[in-house]
Amino acid sequence: MIGIIPVVALAVTICISQPAAAQQGNAHYLSHKLEQKVQFRPKAGAPLDQLIEVAKTFDIPMGIEWSESAKCQVSPAGFRTEATVGDLLKTIVRLCPAQTLTVEQGIVHVHSRFARHPHNILNLRVWRFHIKDGSVYDAEYELRLAIDMQLHPQKFAGGYNLS
């Protein structure tokens, strides 16, 4: 079953691991869905709700990382009849200038334009993190250290002292 993942905070990471053949099949399936001509106007008022409605109606696999913006327009006006599903999604996303839409690996991604910035802490990957027989405080300390080492490697060039 294909679904959507709505998120109303900037704190989500979706990791998808599929064989290349499956990804190509999903991409072809999605491409066909997005090129489908429709006469559809979302009933929902808010752009996020419109995206979810379109994804559910047309069975579009979608990941949404949404940051609410005061600049979002809440108007169903501007939807062309007989547009494609892809055009409909692009029209909705254009209502919120801070959001962007991309299609990768058979999934429609809607996210903040700033979500993929390298200095966004949510894009940080801690490659090695392991706690054994430690408390939650130990885990918090070790995670903070791993994050600091990744963000400021120059401070840890000569190692670090736990005292």
Phi and psi in radians as a Rosetta constraint file:
Dihedral C 1 N 2 CA 2 C 2 CIRCULARHARMONIC -1.767 0.35
Dihedral N 2 CA 2 C 2 N 3 CIRCULARHARMONIC 2.380 0.35
Dihedral C 2 N 3 CA 3 C 3 CIRCULARHARMONIC -2.465 0.35
Dihedral N 3 CA 3 C 3 N 4 CIRCULARHARMONIC -2.999 0.35
Dihedral C 3 N 4 CA 4 C 4 CIRCULARHARMONIC -2.106 0.35
Dihedral N 4 CA 4 C 4 N 5 CIRCULARHARMONIC 2.760 0.35
Dihedral C 4 N 5 CA 5 C 5 CIRCULARHARMONIC -2.190 0.35
Dihedral N 5 CA 5 C 5 N 6 CIRCULARHARMONIC 1.582 0.35
Dihedral C 5 N 6 CA 6 C 6 CIRCULARHARMONIC -1.423 0.35
Dihedral N 6 CA 6 C 6 N 7 CIRCULARHARMONIC 2.390 0.35
Dihedral C 6 N 7 CA 7 C 7 CIRCULARHARMONIC -2.373 0.35
Dihedral N 7 CA 7 C 7 N 8 CIRCULARHARMONIC 2.307 0.35
Dihedral C 7 N 8 CA 8 C 8 CIRCULARHARMONIC -1.849 0.35
Dihedral N 8 CA 8 C 8 N 9 CIRCULARHARMONIC 0.334 0.35
Dihedral C 8 N 9 CA 9 C 9 CIRCULARHARMONIC -2.422 0.35
Dihedral N 9 CA 9 C 9 N 10 CIRCULARHARMONIC 2.802 0.35
Dihedral C 9 N 10 CA 10 C 10 CIRCULARHARMONIC -1.585 0.35
Dihedral N 10 CA 10 C 10 N 11 CIRCULARHARMONIC 1.206 0.35
Dihedral C 10 N 11 CA 11 C 11 CIRCULARHARMONIC -2.670 0.35
Dihedral N 11 CA 11 C 11 N 12 CIRCULARHARMONIC 0.989 0.35
Dihedral C 11 N 12 CA 12 C 12 CIRCULARHARMONIC -2.454 0.35
Dihedral N 12 CA 12 C 12 N 13 CIRCULARHARMONIC 2.495 0.35
Dihedral C 12 N 13 CA 13 C 13 CIRCULARHARMONIC -2.341 0.35
Dihedral N 13 CA 13 C 13 N 14 CIRCULARHARMONIC 2.260 0.35
Dihedral C 13 N 14 CA 14 C 14 CIRCULARHARMONIC -2.000 0.35
Dihedral N 14 CA 14 C 14 N 15 CIRCULARHARMONIC 2.109 0.35
Dihedral C 14 N 15 CA 15 C 15 CIRCULARHARMONIC -1.904 0.35
Dihedral N 15 CA 15 C 15 N 16 CIRCULARHARMONIC 2.152 0.35
Dihedral C 15 N 16 CA 16 C 16 CIRCULARHARMONIC -2.064 0.35
Dihedral N 16 CA 16 C 16 N 17 CIRCULARHARMONIC 2.181 0.35
Dihedral C 16 N 17 CA 17 C 17 CIRCULARHARMONIC -2.191 0.35
Dihedral N 17 CA 17 C 17 N 18 CIRCULARHARMONIC 1.877 0.35
Dihedral C 17 N 18 CA 18 C 18 CIRCULARHARMONIC -2.360 0.35
Dihedral N 18 CA 18 C 18 N 19 CIRCULARHARMONIC 2.687 0.35
Dihedral C 18 N 19 CA 19 C 19 CIRCULARHARMONIC -1.061 0.35
Dihedral N 19 CA 19 C 19 N 20 CIRCULARHARMONIC 2.663 0.35
Dihedral C 19 N 20 CA 20 C 20 CIRCULARHARMONIC -0.994 0.35
Dihedral N 20 CA 20 C 20 N 21 CIRCULARHARMONIC -0.685 0.35
Dihedral C 20 N 21 CA 21 C 21 CIRCULARHARMONIC -1.099 0.35
Dihedral N 21 CA 21 C 21 N 22 CIRCULARHARMONIC -0.706 0.35
Dihedral C 21 N 22 CA 22 C 22 CIRCULARHARMONIC -1.167 0.35
Dihedral N 22 CA 22 C 22 N 23 CIRCULARHARMONIC -0.687 0.35
Dihedral C 22 N 23 CA 23 C 23 CIRCULARHARMONIC -1.121 0.35
Dihedral N 23 CA 23 C 23 N 24 CIRCULARHARMONIC -0.705 0.35
Dihedral C 23 N 24 CA 24 C 24 CIRCULARHARMONIC -1.152 0.35
Dihedral N 24 CA 24 C 24 N 25 CIRCULARHARMONIC -0.675 0.35
Dihedral C 24 N 25 CA 25 C 25 CIRCULARHARMONIC -1.109 0.35
Dihedral N 25 CA 25 C 25 N 26 CIRCULARHARMONIC -0.759 0.35
Dihedral C 25 N 26 CA 26 C 26 CIRCULARHARMONIC -1.121 0.35
Dihedral N 26 CA 26 C 26 N 27 CIRCULARHARMONIC -0.709 0.35
Dihedral C 26 N 27 CA 27 C 27 CIRCULARHARMONIC -1.114 0.35
Dihedral N 27 CA 27 C 27 N 28 CIRCULARHARMONIC -0.721 0.35
Dihedral C 27 N 28 CA 28 C 28 CIRCULARHARMONIC -1.140 0.35
Dihedral N 28 CA 28 C 28 N 29 CIRCULARHARMONIC -0.762 0.35
Dihedral C 28 N 29 CA 29 C 29 CIRCULARHARMONIC -1.025 0.35
Dihedral N 29 CA 29 C 29 N 30 CIRCULARHARMONIC -0.838 0.35
Dihedral C 29 N 30 CA 30 C 30 CIRCULARHARMONIC -1.146 0.35
Dihedral N 30 CA 30 C 30 N 31 CIRCULARHARMONIC -0.748 0.35
Dihedral C 30 N 31 CA 31 C 31 CIRCULARHARMONIC -0.993 0.35
Dihedral N 31 CA 31 C 31 N 32 CIRCULARHARMONIC -0.762 0.35
Dihedral C 31 N 32 CA 32 C 32 CIRCULARHARMONIC -1.084 0.35
Dihedral N 32 CA 32 C 32 N 33 CIRCULARHARMONIC -0.763 0.35
Dihedral C 32 N 33 CA 33 C 33 CIRCULARHARMONIC -1.101 0.35
Dihedral N 33 CA 33 C 33 N 34 CIRCULARHARMONIC -0.769 0.35
Dihedral C 33 N 34 CA 34 C 34 CIRCULARHARMONIC -1.225 0.35
Dihedral N 34 CA 34 C 34 N 35 CIRCULARHARMONIC -0.452 0.35
Dihedral C 34 N 35 CA 35 C 35 CIRCULARHARMONIC -1.530 0.35
Dihedral N 35 CA 35 C 35 N 36 CIRCULARHARMONIC -0.072 0.35
Dihedral C 35 N 36 CA 36 C 36 CIRCULARHARMONIC -1.147 0.35
Dihedral N 36 CA 36 C 36 N 37 CIRCULARHARMONIC 2.233 0.35
Dihedral C 36 N 37 CA 37 C 37 CIRCULARHARMONIC -1.351 0.35
Dihedral N 37 CA 37 C 37 N 38 CIRCULARHARMONIC 2.413 0.35
Dihedral C 37 N 38 CA 38 C 38 CIRCULARHARMONIC -2.443 0.35
Dihedral N 38 CA 38 C 38 N 39 CIRCULARHARMONIC 2.730 0.35
Dihedral C 38 N 39 CA 39 C 39 CIRCULARHARMONIC -2.080 0.35
Dihedral N 39 CA 39 C 39 N 40 CIRCULARHARMONIC 1.484 0.35
Dihedral C 39 N 40 CA 40 C 40 CIRCULARHARMONIC -2.456 0.35
Dihedral N 40 CA 40 C 40 N 41 CIRCULARHARMONIC 2.404 0.35
Dihedral C 40 N 41 CA 41 C 41 CIRCULARHARMONIC -2.270 0.35
Dihedral N 41 CA 41 C 41 N 42 CIRCULARHARMONIC 2.078 0.35
Dihedral C 41 N 42 CA 42 C 42 CIRCULARHARMONIC -1.026 0.35
Dihedral N 42 CA 42 C 42 N 43 CIRCULARHARMONIC 2.465 0.35
Dihedral C 42 N 43 CA 43 C 43 CIRCULARHARMONIC -1.461 0.35
Dihedral N 43 CA 43 C 43 N 44 CIRCULARHARMONIC -0.479 0.35
Dihedral C 43 N 44 CA 44 C 44 CIRCULARHARMONIC -1.128 0.35
Dihedral N 44 CA 44 C 44 N 45 CIRCULARHARMONIC 2.671 0.35
Dihedral C 44 N 45 CA 45 C 45 CIRCULARHARMONIC -1.607 0.35
Dihedral N 45 CA 45 C 45 N 46 CIRCULARHARMONIC -0.805 0.35
Dihedral C 45 N 46 CA 46 C 46 CIRCULARHARMONIC -1.381 0.35
Dihedral N 46 CA 46 C 46 N 47 CIRCULARHARMONIC 2.499 0.35
Dihedral C 46 N 47 CA 47 C 47 CIRCULARHARMONIC -0.963 0.35
Dihedral N 47 CA 47 C 47 N 48 CIRCULARHARMONIC -0.710 0.35
Dihedral C 47 N 48 CA 48 C 48 CIRCULARHARMONIC -1.064 0.35
Dihedral N 48 CA 48 C 48 N 49 CIRCULARHARMONIC -0.786 0.35
Dihedral C 48 N 49 CA 49 C 49 CIRCULARHARMONIC -1.137 0.35
Dihedral N 49 CA 49 C 49 N 50 CIRCULARHARMONIC -0.600 0.35
Dihedral C 49 N 50 CA 50 C 50 CIRCULARHARMONIC -1.135 0.35
Dihedral N 50 CA 50 C 50 N 51 CIRCULARHARMONIC -0.751 0.35
Dihedral C 50 N 51 CA 51 C 51 CIRCULARHARMONIC -1.035 0.35
Dihedral N 51 CA 51 C 51 N 52 CIRCULARHARMONIC -0.799 0.35
Dihedral C 51 N 52 CA 52 C 52 CIRCULARHARMONIC -1.106 0.35
Dihedral N 52 CA 52 C 52 N 53 CIRCULARHARMONIC -0.726 0.35
Dihedral C 52 N 53 CA 53 C 53 CIRCULARHARMONIC -1.087 0.35
Dihedral N 53 CA 53 C 53 N 54 CIRCULARHARMONIC -0.785 0.35
Dihedral C 53 N 54 CA 54 C 54 CIRCULARHARMONIC -1.128 0.35
Dihedral N 54 CA 54 C 54 N 55 CIRCULARHARMONIC -0.769 0.35
Dihedral C 54 N 55 CA 55 C 55 CIRCULARHARMONIC -1.060 0.35
Dihedral N 55 CA 55 C 55 N 56 CIRCULARHARMONIC -0.761 0.35
Dihedral C 55 N 56 CA 56 C 56 CIRCULARHARMONIC -1.196 0.35
Dihedral N 56 CA 56 C 56 N 57 CIRCULARHARMONIC -0.759 0.35
Dihedral C 56 N 57 CA 57 C 57 CIRCULARHARMONIC -1.096 0.35
Dihedral N 57 CA 57 C 57 N 58 CIRCULARHARMONIC -0.722 0.35
Dihedral C 57 N 58 CA 58 C 58 CIRCULARHARMONIC -1.861 0.35
Dihedral N 58 CA 58 C 58 N 59 CIRCULARHARMONIC 0.208 0.35
Dihedral C 58 N 59 CA 59 C 59 CIRCULARHARMONIC 0.958 0.35
Dihedral N 59 CA 59 C 59 N 60 CIRCULARHARMONIC 0.918 0.35
Dihedral C 59 N 60 CA 60 C 60 CIRCULARHARMONIC -1.728 0.35
Dihedral N 60 CA 60 C 60 N 61 CIRCULARHARMONIC 2.143 0.35
Dihedral C 60 N 61 CA 61 C 61 CIRCULARHARMONIC -1.207 0.35
Dihedral N 61 CA 61 C 61 N 62 CIRCULARHARMONIC 2.151 0.35
Dihedral C 61 N 62 CA 62 C 62 CIRCULARHARMONIC -2.529 0.35
Dihedral N 62 CA 62 C 62 N 63 CIRCULARHARMONIC 2.407 0.35
Dihedral C 62 N 63 CA 63 C 63 CIRCULARHARMONIC -1.995 0.35
Dihedral N 63 CA 63 C 63 N 64 CIRCULARHARMONIC 2.213 0.35
Dihedral C 63 N 64 CA 64 C 64 CIRCULARHARMONIC -2.078 0.35
Dihedral N 64 CA 64 C 64 N 65 CIRCULARHARMONIC 2.150 0.35
Dihedral C 64 N 65 CA 65 C 65 CIRCULARHARMONIC -2.047 0.35
Dihedral N 65 CA 65 C 65 N 66 CIRCULARHARMONIC 1.749 0.35
Dihedral C 65 N 66 CA 66 C 66 CIRCULARHARMONIC -1.872 0.35
Dihedral N 66 CA 66 C 66 N 67 CIRCULARHARMONIC 2.326 0.35
Dihedral C 66 N 67 CA 67 C 67 CIRCULARHARMONIC -2.093 0.35
Dihedral N 67 CA 67 C 67 N 68 CIRCULARHARMONIC 2.075 0.35
Dihedral C 67 N 68 CA 68 C 68 CIRCULARHARMONIC -1.108 0.35
Dihedral N 68 CA 68 C 68 N 69 CIRCULARHARMONIC 2.412 0.35
Dihedral C 68 N 69 CA 69 C 69 CIRCULARHARMONIC -2.286 0.35
Dihedral N 69 CA 69 C 69 N 70 CIRCULARHARMONIC 2.430 0.35
Dihedral C 69 N 70 CA 70 C 70 CIRCULARHARMONIC -1.200 0.35
Dihedral N 70 CA 70 C 70 N 71 CIRCULARHARMONIC -0.319 0.35
Dihedral C 70 N 71 CA 71 C 71 CIRCULARHARMONIC -1.471 0.35
Dihedral N 71 CA 71 C 71 N 72 CIRCULARHARMONIC -0.057 0.35
Dihedral C 71 N 72 CA 72 C 72 CIRCULARHARMONIC -1.177 0.35
Dihedral N 72 CA 72 C 72 N 73 CIRCULARHARMONIC 2.343 0.35
Dihedral C 72 N 73 CA 73 C 73 CIRCULARHARMONIC -1.616 0.35
Dihedral N 73 CA 73 C 73 N 74 CIRCULARHARMONIC 2.422 0.35
Dihedral C 73 N 74 CA 74 C 74 CIRCULARHARMONIC -1.951 0.35
Dihedral N 74 CA 74 C 74 N 75 CIRCULARHARMONIC 1.256 0.35
Dihedral C 74 N 75 CA 75 C 75 CIRCULARHARMONIC -2.438 0.35
Dihedral N 75 CA 75 C 75 N 76 CIRCULARHARMONIC 2.207 0.35
Dihedral C 75 N 76 CA 76 C 76 CIRCULARHARMONIC -1.354 0.35
Dihedral N 76 CA 76 C 76 N 77 CIRCULARHARMONIC -0.071 0.35
Dihedral C 76 N 77 CA 77 C 77 CIRCULARHARMONIC -1.163 0.35
Dihedral N 77 CA 77 C 77 N 78 CIRCULARHARMONIC 2.658 0.35
Dihedral C 77 N 78 CA 78 C 78 CIRCULARHARMONIC 1.731 0.35
Dihedral N 78 CA 78 C 78 N 79 CIRCULARHARMONIC -0.033 0.35
Dihedral C 78 N 79 CA 79 C 79 CIRCULARHARMONIC -1.464 0.35
Dihedral N 79 CA 79 C 79 N 80 CIRCULARHARMONIC 2.146 0.35
Dihedral C 79 N 80 CA 80 C 80 CIRCULARHARMONIC -1.392 0.35
Dihedral N 80 CA 80 C 80 N 81 CIRCULARHARMONIC 2.467 0.35
Dihedral C 80 N 81 CA 81 C 81 CIRCULARHARMONIC -1.379 0.35
Dihedral N 81 CA 81 C 81 N 82 CIRCULARHARMONIC 2.646 0.35
Dihedral C 81 N 82 CA 82 C 82 CIRCULARHARMONIC 1.083 0.35
Dihedral N 82 CA 82 C 82 N 83 CIRCULARHARMONIC 0.511 0.35
Dihedral C 82 N 83 CA 83 C 83 CIRCULARHARMONIC -1.484 0.35
Dihedral N 83 CA 83 C 83 N 84 CIRCULARHARMONIC 2.989 0.35
Dihedral C 83 N 84 CA 84 C 84 CIRCULARHARMONIC -1.503 0.35
Dihedral N 84 CA 84 C 84 N 85 CIRCULARHARMONIC 2.879 0.35
Dihedral C 84 N 85 CA 85 C 85 CIRCULARHARMONIC -1.064 0.35
Dihedral N 85 CA 85 C 85 N 86 CIRCULARHARMONIC -0.699 0.35
Dihedral C 85 N 86 CA 86 C 86 CIRCULARHARMONIC -1.064 0.35
Dihedral N 86 CA 86 C 86 N 87 CIRCULARHARMONIC -0.757 0.35
Dihedral C 86 N 87 CA 87 C 87 CIRCULARHARMONIC -1.093 0.35
Dihedral N 87 CA 87 C 87 N 88 CIRCULARHARMONIC -0.700 0.35
Dihedral C 87 N 88 CA 88 C 88 CIRCULARHARMONIC -1.063 0.35
Dihedral N 88 CA 88 C 88 N 89 CIRCULARHARMONIC -0.804 0.35
Dihedral C 88 N 89 CA 89 C 89 CIRCULARHARMONIC -1.098 0.35
Dihedral N 89 CA 89 C 89 N 90 CIRCULARHARMONIC -0.742 0.35
Dihedral C 89 N 90 CA 90 C 90 CIRCULARHARMONIC -1.105 0.35
Dihedral N 90 CA 90 C 90 N 91 CIRCULARHARMONIC -0.680 0.35
Dihedral C 90 N 91 CA 91 C 91 CIRCULARHARMONIC -1.096 0.35
Dihedral N 91 CA 91 C 91 N 92 CIRCULARHARMONIC -0.727 0.35
Dihedral C 91 N 92 CA 92 C 92 CIRCULARHARMONIC -1.135 0.35
Dihedral N 92 CA 92 C 92 N 93 CIRCULARHARMONIC -0.799 0.35
Dihedral C 92 N 93 CA 93 C 93 CIRCULARHARMONIC -1.143 0.35
Dihedral N 93 CA 93 C 93 N 94 CIRCULARHARMONIC -0.575 0.35
Dihedral C 93 N 94 CA 94 C 94 CIRCULARHARMONIC -1.107 0.35
Dihedral N 94 CA 94 C 94 N 95 CIRCULARHARMONIC -0.351 0.35
Dihedral C 94 N 95 CA 95 C 95 CIRCULARHARMONIC -1.152 0.35
Dihedral N 95 CA 95 C 95 N 96 CIRCULARHARMONIC -0.361 0.35
Dihedral C 95 N 96 CA 96 C 96 CIRCULARHARMONIC -2.147 0.35
Dihedral N 96 CA 96 C 96 N 97 CIRCULARHARMONIC 1.701 0.35
Dihedral C 96 N 97 CA 97 C 97 CIRCULARHARMONIC -1.045 0.35
Dihedral N 97 CA 97 C 97 N 98 CIRCULARHARMONIC -0.383 0.35
Dihedral C 97 N 98 CA 98 C 98 CIRCULARHARMONIC -1.399 0.35
Dihedral N 98 CA 98 C 98 N 99 CIRCULARHARMONIC -0.194 0.35
Dihedral C 98 N 99 CA 99 C 99 CIRCULARHARMONIC -1.763 0.35
Dihedral N 99 CA 99 C 99 N 100 CIRCULARHARMONIC 2.737 0.35
Dihedral C 99 N 100 CA 100 C 100 CIRCULARHARMONIC -2.436 0.35
Dihedral N 100 CA 100 C 100 N 101 CIRCULARHARMONIC 2.759 0.35
Dihedral C 100 N 101 CA 101 C 101 CIRCULARHARMONIC -2.165 0.35
Dihedral N 101 CA 101 C 101 N 102 CIRCULARHARMONIC 2.284 0.35
Dihedral C 101 N 102 CA 102 C 102 CIRCULARHARMONIC -2.329 0.35
Dihedral N 102 CA 102 C 102 N 103 CIRCULARHARMONIC 2.740 0.35
Dihedral C 102 N 103 CA 103 C 103 CIRCULARHARMONIC -2.120 0.35
Dihedral N 103 CA 103 C 103 N 104 CIRCULARHARMONIC 2.048 0.35
Dihedral C 103 N 104 CA 104 C 104 CIRCULARHARMONIC -2.460 0.35
Dihedral N 104 CA 104 C 104 N 105 CIRCULARHARMONIC 2.364 0.35
Dihedral C 104 N 105 CA 105 C 105 CIRCULARHARMONIC 0.905 0.35
Dihedral N 105 CA 105 C 105 N 106 CIRCULARHARMONIC 0.713 0.35
Dihedral C 105 N 106 CA 106 C 106 CIRCULARHARMONIC 1.336 0.35
Dihedral N 106 CA 106 C 106 N 107 CIRCULARHARMONIC 0.348 0.35
Dihedral C 106 N 107 CA 107 C 107 CIRCULARHARMONIC -2.386 0.35
Dihedral N 107 CA 107 C 107 N 108 CIRCULARHARMONIC 2.419 0.35
Dihedral C 107 N 108 CA 108 C 108 CIRCULARHARMONIC -1.481 0.35
Dihedral N 108 CA 108 C 108 N 109 CIRCULARHARMONIC 2.190 0.35
Dihedral C 108 N 109 CA 109 C 109 CIRCULARHARMONIC -1.943 0.35
Dihedral N 109 CA 109 C 109 N 110 CIRCULARHARMONIC 2.231 0.35
Dihedral C 109 N 110 CA 110 C 110 CIRCULARHARMONIC -2.074 0.35
Dihedral N 110 CA 110 C 110 N 111 CIRCULARHARMONIC 2.154 0.35
Dihedral C 110 N 111 CA 111 C 111 CIRCULARHARMONIC -2.655 0.35
Dihedral N 111 CA 111 C 111 N 112 CIRCULARHARMONIC 2.898 0.35
Dihedral C 111 N 112 CA 112 C 112 CIRCULARHARMONIC -1.109 0.35
Dihedral N 112 CA 112 C 112 N 113 CIRCULARHARMONIC 2.530 0.35
Dihedral C 112 N 113 CA 113 C 113 CIRCULARHARMONIC -1.066 0.35
Dihedral N 113 CA 113 C 113 N 114 CIRCULARHARMONIC -0.393 0.35
Dihedral C 113 N 114 CA 114 C 114 CIRCULARHARMONIC -1.700 0.35
Dihedral N 114 CA 114 C 114 N 115 CIRCULARHARMONIC -0.055 0.35
Dihedral C 114 N 115 CA 115 C 115 CIRCULARHARMONIC -1.124 0.35
Dihedral N 115 CA 115 C 115 N 116 CIRCULARHARMONIC -0.529 0.35
Dihedral C 115 N 116 CA 116 C 116 CIRCULARHARMONIC -1.716 0.35
Dihedral N 116 CA 116 C 116 N 117 CIRCULARHARMONIC 0.211 0.35
Dihedral C 116 N 117 CA 117 C 117 CIRCULARHARMONIC -1.137 0.35
Dihedral N 117 CA 117 C 117 N 118 CIRCULARHARMONIC 2.382 0.35
Dihedral C 117 N 118 CA 118 C 118 CIRCULARHARMONIC -1.088 0.35
Dihedral N 118 CA 118 C 118 N 119 CIRCULARHARMONIC -0.387 0.35
Dihedral C 118 N 119 CA 119 C 119 CIRCULARHARMONIC -1.585 0.35
Dihedral N 119 CA 119 C 119 N 120 CIRCULARHARMONIC 0.024 0.35
Dihedral C 119 N 120 CA 120 C 120 CIRCULARHARMONIC -1.288 0.35
Dihedral N 120 CA 120 C 120 N 121 CIRCULARHARMONIC 2.102 0.35
Dihedral C 120 N 121 CA 121 C 121 CIRCULARHARMONIC -1.029 0.35
Dihedral N 121 CA 121 C 121 N 122 CIRCULARHARMONIC -0.451 0.35
Dihedral C 121 N 122 CA 122 C 122 CIRCULARHARMONIC -1.274 0.35
Dihedral N 122 CA 122 C 122 N 123 CIRCULARHARMONIC -0.220 0.35
Dihedral C 122 N 123 CA 123 C 123 CIRCULARHARMONIC -1.639 0.35
Dihedral N 123 CA 123 C 123 N 124 CIRCULARHARMONIC -0.017 0.35
Dihedral C 123 N 124 CA 124 C 124 CIRCULARHARMONIC -1.269 0.35
Dihedral N 124 CA 124 C 124 N 125 CIRCULARHARMONIC 2.320 0.35
Dihedral C 124 N 125 CA 125 C 125 CIRCULARHARMONIC -1.965 0.35
Dihedral N 125 CA 125 C 125 N 126 CIRCULARHARMONIC 2.061 0.35
Dihedral C 125 N 126 CA 126 C 126 CIRCULARHARMONIC -1.619 0.35
Dihedral N 126 CA 126 C 126 N 127 CIRCULARHARMONIC 1.941 0.35
Dihedral C 126 N 127 CA 127 C 127 CIRCULARHARMONIC -1.341 0.35
Dihedral N 127 CA 127 C 127 N 128 CIRCULARHARMONIC -0.506 0.35
Dihedral C 127 N 128 CA 128 C 128 CIRCULARHARMONIC -2.382 0.35
Dihedral N 128 CA 128 C 128 N 129 CIRCULARHARMONIC 1.996 0.35
Dihedral C 128 N 129 CA 129 C 129 CIRCULARHARMONIC -2.610 0.35
Dihedral N 129 CA 129 C 129 N 130 CIRCULARHARMONIC 2.118 0.35
Dihedral C 129 N 130 CA 130 C 130 CIRCULARHARMONIC -2.596 0.35
Dihedral N 130 CA 130 C 130 N 131 CIRCULARHARMONIC 2.298 0.35
Dihedral C 130 N 131 CA 131 C 131 CIRCULARHARMONIC -2.214 0.35
Dihedral N 131 CA 131 C 131 N 132 CIRCULARHARMONIC 2.253 0.35
Dihedral C 131 N 132 CA 132 C 132 CIRCULARHARMONIC -2.228 0.35
Dihedral N 132 CA 132 C 132 N 133 CIRCULARHARMONIC 2.203 0.35
Dihedral C 132 N 133 CA 133 C 133 CIRCULARHARMONIC 0.983 0.35
Dihedral N 133 CA 133 C 133 N 134 CIRCULARHARMONIC 0.703 0.35
Dihedral C 133 N 134 CA 134 C 134 CIRCULARHARMONIC -2.040 0.35
Dihedral N 134 CA 134 C 134 N 135 CIRCULARHARMONIC 2.847 0.35
Dihedral C 134 N 135 CA 135 C 135 CIRCULARHARMONIC -1.481 0.35
Dihedral N 135 CA 135 C 135 N 136 CIRCULARHARMONIC 3.048 0.35
Dihedral C 135 N 136 CA 136 C 136 CIRCULARHARMONIC -1.102 0.35
Dihedral N 136 CA 136 C 136 N 137 CIRCULARHARMONIC -0.574 0.35
Dihedral C 136 N 137 CA 137 C 137 CIRCULARHARMONIC -1.197 0.35
Dihedral N 137 CA 137 C 137 N 138 CIRCULARHARMONIC -0.674 0.35
Dihedral C 137 N 138 CA 138 C 138 CIRCULARHARMONIC -1.102 0.35
Dihedral N 138 CA 138 C 138 N 139 CIRCULARHARMONIC -0.758 0.35
Dihedral C 138 N 139 CA 139 C 139 CIRCULARHARMONIC -1.100 0.35
Dihedral N 139 CA 139 C 139 N 140 CIRCULARHARMONIC -0.739 0.35
Dihedral C 139 N 140 CA 140 C 140 CIRCULARHARMONIC -1.084 0.35
Dihedral N 140 CA 140 C 140 N 141 CIRCULARHARMONIC -0.772 0.35
Dihedral C 140 N 141 CA 141 C 141 CIRCULARHARMONIC -1.089 0.35
Dihedral N 141 CA 141 C 141 N 142 CIRCULARHARMONIC -0.830 0.35
Dihedral C 141 N 142 CA 142 C 142 CIRCULARHARMONIC -1.128 0.35
Dihedral N 142 CA 142 C 142 N 143 CIRCULARHARMONIC -0.663 0.35
Dihedral C 142 N 143 CA 143 C 143 CIRCULARHARMONIC -1.176 0.35
Dihedral N 143 CA 143 C 143 N 144 CIRCULARHARMONIC -0.763 0.35
Dihedral C 143 N 144 CA 144 C 144 CIRCULARHARMONIC -1.044 0.35
Dihedral N 144 CA 144 C 144 N 145 CIRCULARHARMONIC -0.740 0.35
Dihedral C 144 N 145 CA 145 C 145 CIRCULARHARMONIC -1.098 0.35
Dihedral N 145 CA 145 C 145 N 146 CIRCULARHARMONIC -0.776 0.35
Dihedral C 145 N 146 CA 146 C 146 CIRCULARHARMONIC -1.088 0.35
Dihedral N 146 CA 146 C 146 N 147 CIRCULARHARMONIC -0.715 0.35
Dihedral C 146 N 147 CA 147 C 147 CIRCULARHARMONIC -1.146 0.35
Dihedral N 147 CA 147 C 147 N 148 CIRCULARHARMONIC -0.813 0.35
Dihedral C 147 N 148 CA 148 C 148 CIRCULARHARMONIC -1.072 0.35
Dihedral N 148 CA 148 C 148 N 149 CIRCULARHARMONIC -0.697 0.35
Dihedral C 148 N 149 CA 149 C 149 CIRCULARHARMONIC -1.133 0.35
Dihedral N 149 CA 149 C 149 N 150 CIRCULARHARMONIC -0.595 0.35
Dihedral C 149 N 150 CA 150 C 150 CIRCULARHARMONIC -1.318 0.35
Dihedral N 150 CA 150 C 150 N 151 CIRCULARHARMONIC -0.723 0.35
Dihedral C 150 N 151 CA 151 C 151 CIRCULARHARMONIC -1.340 0.35
Dihedral N 151 CA 151 C 151 N 152 CIRCULARHARMONIC -0.550 0.35
Dihedral C 151 N 152 CA 152 C 152 CIRCULARHARMONIC -2.291 0.35
Dihedral N 152 CA 152 C 152 N 153 CIRCULARHARMONIC 1.122 0.35
Dihedral C 152 N 153 CA 153 C 153 CIRCULARHARMONIC -1.072 0.35
Dihedral N 153 CA 153 C 153 N 154 CIRCULARHARMONIC -0.500 0.35
Dihedral C 153 N 154 CA 154 C 154 CIRCULARHARMONIC -1.089 0.35
Dihedral N 154 CA 154 C 154 N 155 CIRCULARHARMONIC -0.526 0.35
Dihedral C 154 N 155 CA 155 C 155 CIRCULARHARMONIC -1.258 0.35
Dihedral N 155 CA 155 C 155 N 156 CIRCULARHARMONIC -0.340 0.35
Dihedral C 155 N 156 CA 156 C 156 CIRCULARHARMONIC -2.034 0.35
Dihedral N 156 CA 156 C 156 N 157 CIRCULARHARMONIC 0.308 0.35
Dihedral C 156 N 157 CA 157 C 157 CIRCULARHARMONIC -1.031 0.35
Dihedral N 157 CA 157 C 157 N 158 CIRCULARHARMONIC -0.629 0.35
Dihedral C 157 N 158 CA 158 C 158 CIRCULARHARMONIC -1.719 0.35
Dihedral N 158 CA 158 C 158 N 159 CIRCULARHARMONIC 0.237 0.35
Dihedral C 158 N 159 CA 159 C 159 CIRCULARHARMONIC 1.721 0.35
Dihedral N 159 CA 159 C 159 N 160 CIRCULARHARMONIC -2.912 0.35
Dihedral C 159 N 160 CA 160 C 160 CIRCULARHARMONIC -2.625 0.35
Dihedral N 160 CA 160 C 160 N 161 CIRCULARHARMONIC 2.753 0.35
Dihedral C 160 N 161 CA 161 C 161 CIRCULARHARMONIC -1.976 0.35
Dihedral N 161 CA 161 C 161 N 162 CIRCULARHARMONIC 2.252 0.35
Dihedral C 161 N 162 CA 162 C 162 CIRCULARHARMONIC -1.380 0.35
Dihedral N 162 CA 162 C 162 N 163 CIRCULARHARMONIC -0.123 0.35
